[in-house]
Amino acid sequence: MSALRRLAGTNLQTSGDHNQRVVLHCIRVNSETTKSDIARITGLTHPAVANICRRLIGDGLGRRR
């Protein structure tokens, strides 16, 4: 019998959580920044950044400029 190996996978929820942490870190490091800057720095699409920022603002973790 061959040994079983654990493989790490991802799903939309896991990657969404990761992307949110990436955006939060980008905001912390760069202080006041634009969504376009966040998209450029993180490599995420502008719509993804906009959705994440909307959630962060809704959760009280961000603010509009």
C-alpha positions as CSV (number, residue, x, y, z in Angstrom):
1,M,0.0,0.0,0.0
2,S,1.4,3.4,-0.9
3,A,1.7,6.2,1.7
4,L,-1.0,8.8,1.6
5,R,0.2,12.4,1.3
6,R,-1.7,15.4,2.5
7,L,-2.4,17.9,-0.3
8,A,-3.5,21.5,0.4
9,G,-6.3,22.8,-1.7
10,T,-8.2,26.0,-1.7
11,N,-11.8,27.1,-2.3
12,L,-13.4,30.4,-2.9
13,Q,-14.0,31.1,0.8
14,T,-10.4,30.3,1.7
15,S,-9.0,32.4,-1.2
16,G,-11.5,35.2,-0.3
17,D,-10.3,35.3,3.3
18,H,-6.7,35.3,2.1
19,N,-7.3,38.2,-0.3
20,Q,-9.1,40.2,2.4
21,R,-6.0,39.8,4.7
22,V,-3.8,40.9,1.8
23,V,-5.8,44.0,1.3
24,L,-5.9,44.8,5.0
25,H,-2.1,44.4,5.2
26,C,-1.7,46.6,2.2
27,I,-3.8,49.3,3.8
28,R,-1.9,49.0,7.1
29,V,1.5,49.3,5.4
30,N,0.5,52.1,3.0
31,S,-1.8,54.0,5.2
32,E,-4.2,56.1,3.2
33,T,-4.2,54.6,-0.3
34,T,-6.6,54.3,-3.2
35,K,-8.4,51.1,-4.5
36,S,-6.4,51.4,-7.7
37,D,-3.1,51.5,-5.7
38,I,-4.2,48.5,-3.7
39,A,-5.0,46.6,-6.9
40,R,-1.7,47.5,-8.4
41,I,0.3,46.6,-5.2
42,T,-1.5,43.3,-4.5
43,G,-2.1,42.1,-8.1
44,L,-5.8,41.7,-7.4
45,T,-8.3,43.0,-9.9
46,H,-10.0,46.3,-9.3
47,P,-13.4,44.7,-8.9
48,A,-12.1,42.3,-6.3
49,V,-10.5,45.1,-4.4
50,A,-13.7,47.2,-4.6
51,N,-15.7,44.2,-3.2
52,I,-13.3,43.6,-0.4
53,C,-13.1,47.3,0.5
54,R,-16.9,47.4,0.5
55,R,-17.0,44.5,3.0
56,L,-14.3,46.0,5.2
57,I,-16.2,49.3,5.3
58,G,-19.4,47.5,6.2
59,D,-17.6,45.6,9.0
60,G,-16.2,48.9,10.3
61,L,-12.6,48.0,9.4
62,G,-12.3,50.7,6.7
63,R,-13.6,54.1,5.7
64,R,-14.4,56.0,2.5
65,R,-12.3,58.9,1.5
